[in-house]
C-alpha cells in the first residue's frame, strides 16, 4: 500500500499524511496536523489517487499513476508566502529521496493572494530562487466551489 503525504506551505498551516517511512522531513513542518490516507481503491466506483491526471506548469499532462510504489508528498505552495523558503528544504528532501518518494507542488492563489503569477512566472521563480526540480503543477484551487477534482478527493473522507 502506498502512503500519501499532503502538506500545505500556506499561512503556516501544514498537514502531512503519514510520513513514517520518509528519511528526512524539514524541521519547520512540526506544527502540522497528521492524518493518514490510504491510496488503495477498494470501491471500484470511487476514483483512486492514481486515476488523476494533472498539468505541469509547462502544460504537460502527468498521470499520477506514474508515482505508484513511491511515497507522494503534495504541497500547496505560494511564491509570496512567508513559508516559501521551504522550497529549498523540499528540494533537498526530493533529491535525497528520489528512489522512494516524490514531491508534487501545487501553487494556489486562494490565501491572501500569495501566488499572483502565471505559470511561467511561478516556474521561473521556483527554479531561479530555490533550484526546484520536483514537479510543480498549474495553479489550482484547493477550496471553494472551484476546488480542483484532486483536492476535492484529497479532502473528502468519503472519496478516499
Secondary structure, DSSP 8 states (H G I E B T S, - for coil): --BEEEEE-STT--EEE--TT-S---GGGTTSEEE--B----STTS--GGG-EEEBTTS-EEEGGGGTTSEEEEEEE-TTSTTTTHHHHHHHHHHHSTTTEEEEEEE--TTTT---S-HHHHHHHHHHHH---SEEE-----SSTT--HHHHHHT-TTT-
